[in-house]
Amino acid sequence: MKEKKYIPALRFRWLTPFYDTLVNITMPEKKIKMELIRQADIATGHTVLDFGCGTATLSIMTKQMHPNARVTGIDVDRKILNRALNKIKEQKSDIFLLDYTGEKLPFKSGSFDRVISSLVFHHLDTESKKIALTEICRVLSNNGQLHIADFGRSESRVQRILFNIIRGFDGFKPTDANAKGLLPELISNAGFKNVEIKKRFKTMFGEVQIISTTKN
Ligand SMILES: C[S@@+](CC[C@H](N)C(=O)[O-])C[C@H]1O[C@@H](n2cnc3c(N)ncnc32)[C@H](O)[C@@H]1O
């Protein structure tokens, strides 16, 4: 079987157990995730996919804020999904988790009303970003929405310099399109309309942007 190639949550597998703590202390994680969920405008009965859910913090917050939504989390890393599963059990939350190969999403076309994703796209090289966005577009229903929180090109020189810390850590190739501010264009080219940067958060690792868009 083809081996999955991906960058784990904190680049090195041995750092995975520290992911939640590190993200929580190094950036306004809750604030960013709350805003992402708010922008997603989730309604009762909506089907929501958390793409690259990692330890499922965003999935759990989504379910807490929208108990009547059906939330699914997907990731390529089984090890991190085991951590997510434990958190979901502790919280007694009702979230469906699954792993996949990083290529075709294992869902029928039009399965989701919303796709949300936080801090995932800077882990994907430009070709993988295109594949992921095309697949996300396919699994969204007509007029379904995609909401992404990830690093983007800041107008602040200091924030652009700080992003080099993440670039050095996660790799210059996967973070290239983020650093150049090309994510909105890639989203648009994958079949989305009204791509808009809704919010910008300054962090100690560069600017995290919330990008919202609707399936064309
Ligand atoms: C920095 S972590 C973010 C996790 C979580 N979304 C959060 O905000 O805490 C990036 C996650 O993306 C996942 N990932 C990497 N490549 C992926 C792909 N092609 N499809 C889905 N998830 C992927 C990693 O396994 C990891 O869990």
The ligand as an SDF file (V2000), in Angstrom:
LIG
                    3D

 27 29  0  0  0  0  0  0  0  0999 V2000
   -0.9380   21.9850   12.9180 C   0  0  0  0  0  0  0  0  0  0  0  0
   -2.0340   20.6440   12.9320 S   0  0  0  0  0  0  0  0  0  0  0  0
   -3.6230   21.4140   13.1530 C   0  0  0  0  0  0  0  0  0  0  0  0
   -4.5930   20.5270   13.8720 C   0  0  0  0  0  0  0  0  0  0  0  0
   -5.9390   21.1470   14.2140 C   0  0  0  0  0  0  0  0  0  0  0  0
   -6.6880   21.4650   13.0280 N   0  0  0  0  0  0  0  0  0  0  0  0
   -5.7800   22.3620   15.0840 C   0  0  0  0  0  0  0  0  0  0  0  0
   -6.1320   23.4720   14.6720 O   0  0  0  0  0  0  0  0  0  0  0  0
   -5.3080   22.2110   16.2100 O   0  0  0  0  0  0  0  0  0  0  0  0
   -2.1080   20.1440   11.2270 C   0  0  0  0  0  0  0  0  0  0  0  0
   -2.8820   18.8670   11.0390 C   0  0  0  0  0  0  0  0  0  0  0  0
   -3.0450   18.6470    9.6300 O   0  0  0  0  0  0  0  0  0  0  0  0
   -2.9690   17.2590    9.3990 C   0  0  0  0  0  0  0  0  0  0  0  0
   -2.7210   17.0320    7.9670 N   0  0  0  0  0  0  0  0  0  0  0  0
   -1.5660   17.1130    7.2880 C   0  0  0  0  0  0  0  0  0  0  0  0
   -1.7540   16.8250    5.9860 N   0  0  0  0  0  0  0  0  0  0  0  0
   -3.0890   16.5800    5.8360 C   0  0  0  0  0  0  0  0  0  0  0  0
   -3.9390   16.2390    4.7220 C   0  0  0  0  0  0  0  0  0  0  0  0
   -3.4540   16.0870    3.4910 N   0  0  0  0  0  0  0  0  0  0  0  0
   -5.2560   16.0520    4.9370 N   0  0  0  0  0  0  0  0  0  0  0  0
   -5.7610   16.1980    6.1970 C   0  0  0  0  0  0  0  0  0  0  0  0
   -5.0280   16.5050    7.2740 N   0  0  0  0  0  0  0  0  0  0  0  0
   -3.7090   16.7080    7.1030 C   0  0  0  0  0  0  0  0  0  0  0  0
   -1.8670   16.7970   10.3420 C   0  0  0  0  0  0  0  0  0  0  0  0
   -1.8950   15.4220   10.5620 O   0  0  0  0  0  0  0  0  0  0  0  0
   -2.2050   17.6080   11.5920 C   0  0  0  0  0  0  0  0  0  0  0  0
   -3.0650   16.9300   12.4500 O   0  0  0  0  0  0  0  0  0  0  0  0
  1  2  1  0
  2  3  1  0
  2 10  1  0
  3  4  1  0
  4  5  1  0
  5  6  1  0
  5  7  1  0
  7  8  2  0
  7  9  1  0
 10 11  1  0
 11 12  1  0
 11 26  1  0
 12 13  1  0
 13 14  1  0
 13 24  1  0
 14 15  1  0
 14 23  1  0
 15 16  2  0
 16 17  1  0
 17 18  1  0
 17 23  2  0
 18 19  1  0
 18 20  2  0
 20 21  1  0
 21 22  2  0
 22 23  1  0
 24 25  1  0
 24 26  1  0
 26 27  1  0
M  CHG  2   2   1   9  -1
M  END
$$$$
